[in-house]
Amino acid sequence: MRHRGAGLSALVCLGLFLTSCSVSAGGQADQTPTPTATAEPTPAPPPSVEELTAQYASVRLDTMTLQQKVASMFIVRAPGLDDPAWQATVSSRGLGGLILMGDNIPATPEELAALTAGVTSGDGLAPLISVDEEGGEVTRLPYDGFAGADTLVAEPESATLDAFAGRSTLLDQVGISVNFGIVADVTADPASFIFNRVLGPDAAAASPKVAAAVAGERGRVFSTLKHFPGHGEAEGDSHTSVPQIDVDLGGWRTRDAPPFKAGIDGGAELVMFGHLAYTPVDPQPASLSSTWHSILRNELGFAGVTVTDDMGMLEATGLPEYANPDENAIRAVAAGNDLLLYVTPGNIDAMISAVVGAVEAGRIDTAVIDDAVTRDLELRRTLWLRQHPEVAF
């Protein structure tokens, strides 16, 4: 077990590389070798930005208490247009970030940029500021005039690329770093509540457009694919129910997996899990299913950050098995979610304490928390470095 003081010292050293310190793959400061009269040793290649980010996250994790780790896994909604309240929501508990909804969006982009600029985490990490900005039916920002899926579905792939490039540029300008905006679901059913939000009626049509949407957002905001493992198969709406889908793994692989795989291969940083159940695979909602998390990681090769759909949707179903928000949070973390999303936060402190208690009681392995928080820290560190281009390696 590492001594926390040593971890803090290493974190300081990692900060020094921003100016004059180089860091070895083991996280220790390197000394310049003394030249000899005979032969100079071949210098080791400097660590990549990705390696340095991973080192930073590892050392940062070592300085955190269990309470701090769990708190950093929560993304919540803050009240209204009050930037001090936004900052307090994040900093008072050390949360991972915020989700913005309609009442958080002021009249002009300049006003929104001023609000988001007031939310910081300090210490070389940035809070994640997220939004559902699909375009079309799901548009939070009134100044987003770029096309959504309702029109892109009938347009060439290049139109999707252009629309998401323009949209992500806008989001970046107003200080939003995560877009829960790429629908990788497919359906050809006009009666489906998600019909006007899909980029294609089937996997063949949707996959290249999902990849194009990710490419359009690349380098501006972090892309999120949703609603894994695919809402298009469902007749119900997961905002008010847990849709039951009678599709086995083979059917899913053929009809629903390809758009997610295309987005993952294109570099999407996040995948959002839906509150829906493919009953032949797992009767639980995918958001609470370790089986579906394993499929995403092991079969589709996703190594990024997983996030739940709004956890309040489970309570809104009225089903007794999802009536306890503390238990829902425990099950979501145990399943493998890296971030838990709350549009209507409820008692966040109680939920954090419940997850901490579940770890202490052995219901959740400590390694599950550490793996999740490491991925979250790496994402937030990457964002901080993106926001500080003056930093030289």
C-alpha positions in Angstrom: 0.0 0.0 0.0 1.4 3.4 -1.0 1.8 6.2 1.6 -0.6 9.0 0.7 2.2 11.6 1.3 4.3 9.9 -1.3 1.4 10.1 -3.7 1.0 13.8 -3.2 4.7 14.3 -3.7 4.5 12.4 -7.0 1.5 14.5 -8.0 3.6 17.6 -7.5 6.4 16.2 -9.6 3.9 15.3 -12.3 2.9 18.9 -12.3 6.4 20.0 -12.8 6.7 18.4 -16.2 4.5 21.2 -17.4 7.6 23.4 -17.2 10.9 21.6 -16.8 10.5 18.1 -15.4 10.5 15.0 -17.6 8.8 11.9 -16.2 9.7 8.3 -16.8 7.1 5.5 -17.5 7.3 4.6 -13.8 6.3 8.1 -12.8 9.7 9.2 -11.4 11.7 12.3 -12.3 14.6 11.5 -14.7 18.0 12.9 -14.2 20.0 13.9 -17.3 22.7 11.2 -17.8 26.3 12.3 -17.4 28.1 12.1 -20.8 31.0 9.8 -21.0 34.2 10.1 -23.1 33.4 6.9 -25.0 29.7 6.7 -26.0 26.5 8.4 -25.2 23.6 6.2 -24.1 20.6 6.2 -26.4 18.0 8.4 -24.7 14.7 6.8 -24.0 11.8 8.3 -26.0 9.9 10.9 -24.0 6.5 9.7 -22.6 3.5 10.5 -24.8 0.7 12.8 -23.6 -1.5 9.8 -23.1 1.2 8.1 -20.9 1.6 11.3 -18.9 -2.2 11.6 -18.5 -2.4 8.0 -17.3 0.4 8.6 -14.8 -1.3 11.7 -13.5 -4.6 9.8 -13.0 -2.8 7.0 -11.2 -1.1 9.3 -8.8 -4.2 11.4 -8.3 -6.2 8.3 -7.5 -3.8 7.4 -4.8 -4.4 10.7 -3.0 -8.2 10.3 -2.9 -10.3 8.8 -0.2 -13.1 6.4 -1.0 -15.7 9.1 -0.4 -13.9 11.4 -2.9 -13.6 8.7 -5.5 -17.3 7.9 -5.4 -18.4 11.5 -5.4 -16.3 12.1 -8.5 -18.5 9.6 -10.3 -21.6 11.7 -10.2 -22.8 14.2 -12.9 -25.7 16.3 -11.7 -27.9 19.2 -12.7 -27.4 22.5 -11.0 -30.1 25.1 -10.5 -31.0 27.7 -13.0 -28.6 30.4 -14.3 -26.6 30.9 -11.0 -22.9 30.3 -11.7 -22.0 30.4 -8.0 -24.5 27.7 -7.4 -23.1 25.7 -10.3 -19.6 26.0 -8.8 -20.9 25.1 -5.3 -22.7 22.0 -6.7 -19.5 20.6 -8.0 -16.9 21.8 -5.5 -18.9 21.2 -2.3 -18.7 17.4 -2.9 -16.0 17.0 -5.5 -18.4 15.9 -8.2 -17.4 14.9 -11.7 -19.4 17.7 -13.3 -22.7 19.0 -14.4 -25.4 18.3 -17.0 -27.2 21.4 -18.4 -30.9 21.3 -19.3 -33.2 23.9 -20.8 -33.5 26.1 -17.7 -29.7 26.3 -17.5 -29.3 27.9 -21.0 -29.3 31.7 -21.1 -30.4 33.8 -24.1 -27.0 34.2 -25.8 -23.9 32.1 -26.3 -21.8 34.7 -24.6 -23.9 34.5 -21.4 -23.6 30.7 -21.4 -19.8 30.9 -21.9 -19.5 33.2 -18.9 -21.5 30.7 -16.8 -19.5 27.7 -17.6 -16.2 29.6 -17.2 -17.1 30.0 -13.5 -17.1 26.2 -12.9 -13.6 24.8 -12.1 -12.2 21.9 -10.1 -8.6 23.1 -9.8 -5.5 20.9 -9.3 -5.1 20.1 -13.0 -8.5 18.6 -13.6 -11.5 20.1 -15.3 -15.2 19.4 -14.4 -17.2 17.8 -17.2 -19.9 20.2 -18.5 -22.4 18.1 -20.4 -25.6 18.5 -22.4 -28.0 16.5 -24.6 -27.5 18.4 -27.9 -28.6 16.1 -30.7 -30.2 18.8 -32.8 -33.7 18.4 -34.2 -36.1 17.2 -31.5 -33.6 17.3 -28.7 -32.1 20.8 -28.8 -31.2 22.5 -25.5 -29.4 25.5 -27.0 -31.7 27.9 -28.9 -28.7 29.1 -31.0 -28.0 25.7 -32.3 -29.2 25.9 -35.9 -27.4 22.9 -37.2 -29.4 19.9 -38.6 -30.5 17.0 -36.5 -31.2 13.4 -37.3 -34.8 14.2 -38.4 -33.3 15.7 -41.6 -29.8 14.1 -41.6 -31.4 10.6 -42.0 -32.2 11.5 -45.6 -29.0 13.4 -46.3 -25.5 12.1 -47.4 -22.9 11.1 -44.8 -21.1 14.4 -45.4 -24.1 16.4 -44.1 -23.9 14.6 -40.7 -20.2 15.3 -40.5 -20.8 19.0 -41.2 -23.7 19.3 -38.8 -21.8 17.8 -35.9 -18.7 19.7 -36.7 -20.7 23.0 -36.5 -22.6 21.9 -33.4 -19.5 20.8 -31.5 -17.7 24.1 -32.4 -20.6 25.9 -30.8 -20.6 23.7 -27.7 -16.8 24.2 -27.4 -17.2 28.0 -27.7 -19.8 28.1 -24.8 -17.7 25.9 -22.5 -19.5 22.6 -22.9 -17.2 19.6 -23.1 -19.4 16.5 -23.3 -22.2 16.0 -25.7 -24.7 13.3 -25.0 -25.7 13.8 -28.6 -25.0 10.9 -30.9 -27.9 8.5 -31.2 -26.6 5.1 -32.3 -30.0 3.4 -32.0 -31.8 2.3 -35.2 -35.4 1.9 -36.0 -37.6 2.0 -39.1 -40.8 2.2 -37.0 -42.5 5.6 -37.2 -44.4 4.8 -34.0 -41.2 4.6 -32.0 -40.6 7.6 -29.7 -37.0 7.7 -31.0 -37.8 7.4 -34.7 -37.0 11.1 -35.5 -33.8 10.9 -33.5 -32.0 8.0 -35.3 -29.4 8.6 -38.1 -30.6 5.6 -40.0 -33.4 3.0 -40.1 -31.0 0.1 -40.0 -27.4 -0.7 -39.2 -26.1 -0.3 -42.7 -27.6 3.2 -43.0 -26.8 4.4 -39.5 -23.3 3.1 -39.0 -21.4 5.5 -41.3 -23.4 8.5 -40.1 -22.7 7.6 -36.5 -19.0 7.5 -37.4 -19.3 10.8 -39.2 -21.0 12.4 -36.2 -18.1 11.3 -34.0 -15.6 12.6 -36.6 -17.4 15.9 -36.7 -17.1 16.3 -32.9 -13.5 15.1 -32.6 -11.2 17.4 -30.8 -13.9 19.9 -29.9 -16.2 18.0 -27.4 -16.2 14.4 -26.1 -18.6 12.3 -28.0 -21.2 10.0 -26.4 -23.0 7.2 -28.2 -26.4 6.3 -26.9 -28.6 4.4 -25.8 -26.5 1.2 -25.5 -27.3 -1.6 -26.3 -29.9 0.0 -28.6 -33.3 1.6 -27.9 -34.6 1.2 -31.4 -35.8 -2.4 -30.8 -38.0 -1.2 -27.9 -41.7 -0.4 -28.2 -41.8 1.5 -24.9 -40.2 4.7 -23.7 -37.5 4.3 -21.1 -38.4 7.7 -19.5 -41.5 6.1 -18.0 -40.9 2.3 -18.2 -38.2 -0.3 -18.6 -38.9 -1.5 -22.1 -38.6 -5.3 -22.5 -37.0 -6.4 -25.8 -37.2 -10.0 -26.9 -34.0 -10.0 -29.0 -31.2 -12.4 -28.3 -27.5 -11.7 -28.6 -27.3 -12.9 -32.2 -30.0 -10.6 -33.3 -28.5 -7.7 -31.4 -25.1 -8.3 -33.0 -26.7 -8.1 -36.5 -29.2 -5.3 -36.0 -28.1 -3.0 -33.2 -24.4 -3.4 -32.5 -22.9 -2.1 -35.8 -23.6 1.6 -35.2 -22.1 1.5 -31.7 -19.1 -0.4 -33.1 -18.7 2.2 -35.8 -18.8 5.1 -33.3 -16.3 3.3 -31.0 -13.9 2.6 -33.8 -14.3 6.3 -34.8 -13.0 7.3 -31.3 -16.1 8.1 -29.2 -15.0 8.8 -25.7 -18.2 7.8 -23.9 -21.1 5.3 -24.2 -24.4 5.9 -22.5 -26.3 2.9 -21.1 -30.1 2.9 -21.6 -32.6 1.7 -19.0 -34.0 -1.1 -21.2 -33.8 -4.8 -21.0 -32.9 -7.3 -23.8 -34.5 -10.1 -21.7 -32.8 -13.1 -23.5 -29.4 -11.6 -22.6 -30.2 -10.2 -19.2 -33.6 -9.4 -17.6 -32.1 -6.4 -15.8 -32.0 -3.0 -17.5 -28.7 -2.6 -19.4 -27.8 0.3 -17.2 -27.7 -2.1 -14.2 -26.3 -5.1 -16.1 -22.7 -6.2 -15.7 -23.4 -8.6 -18.6 -23.9 -5.7 -21.0 -20.9 -3.8 -19.6 -18.8 -6.9 -20.3 -20.1 -7.1 -23.9 -19.3 -3.5 -24.5 -15.8 -3.8 -23.2 -14.9 -7.3 -24.4 -16.8 -7.7 -27.6 -17.0 -4.2 -29.0 -13.6 -3.2 -27.5 -14.7 0.0 -25.8 -12.0 1.3 -23.4 -13.6 4.7 -22.7 -16.0 6.1 -20.1 -19.4 4.6 -19.5 -22.3 6.7 -18.2 -25.9 5.9 -17.3 -28.9 7.6 -18.8 -30.6 9.8 -16.2 -30.9 7.7 -13.1 -34.1 9.4 -12.1 -35.8 7.6 -15.0 -35.7 4.4 -13.1 -37.7 5.8 -10.2 -40.1 7.4 -12.7 -41.1 3.9 -13.9 -43.0 3.4 -10.7 -41.7 -0.1 -10.4 -41.0 -1.1 -6.8 -37.6 -2.6 -7.6 -36.4 0.8 -8.7 -38.0 2.9 -6.0 -34.9 3.3 -3.8 -32.4 5.8 -5.4 -29.6 4.7 -3.1 -30.0 1.0 -4.2 -30.2 2.1 -7.8 -26.9 4.0 -7.5 -25.2 0.9 -5.8 -26.4 -1.4 -8.6 -25.3 1.0 -11.3 -21.8 1.3 -10.0 -21.6 -2.5 -9.3 -22.6 -3.1 -13.0 -19.6 -1.1 -14.3 -20.8 2.4 -14.9 -18.0 5.0 -14.6 -20.4 8.0 -14.3 -23.9 8.3 -12.9 -26.1 10.9 -14.4 -28.8 12.8 -12.4 -31.0 15.4 -14.1 -33.1 15.7 -10.9 -30.4 15.1 -8.3 -32.4 14.2 -5.2 -30.2 13.5 -2.1 -26.8 13.1 -3.7 -25.0 12.9 -0.3 -27.2 9.9 0.7 -26.4 8.2 -2.6 -22.7 8.8 -2.3 -22.8 7.5 1.2 -24.8 4.4 0.1 -22.2 3.5 -2.6 -19.3 4.1 -0.1 -21.1 1.8 2.4 -21.6 -0.9 -0.3 -17.9 -0.9 -1.0 -17.1 -1.1 2.7 -19.6 -4.0 3.1 -18.0 -5.9 0.2 -21.0 -5.5 -2.3 -18.8 -3.5 -4.7 -15.1 -4.4 -5.2 -12.7 -1.6 -4.6 -11.1 -2.4 -7.9 -14.4 -1.6 -9.7 -14.3 1.9 -8.1 -10.7 2.5 -8.9 -11.0 1.4 -12.5 -14.0 3.7 -13.0 -12.4 6.7 -11.4 -9.2 6.2 -13.3 -11.1 6.4 -16.6 -13.0 9.5 -15.3 -9.8 11.2 -14.2 -8.0 10.5 -17.5 -10.9 12.1 -19.3 -11.0 15.2 -17.1 -7.2 15.5 -17.2 -7.4 15.4 -21.0 -10.0 18.1 -21.0 -7.8 20.3 -18.7 -4.9 19.9 -21.0 -7.1 20.8 -24.0 -8.2 23.9 -22.1 -4.6 24.9 -21.4 -2.8 24.8 -24.8 0.0 26.9 -23.4 1.2 23.9 -21.5 4.4 22.5 -23.2 5.5 19.0 -22.7 
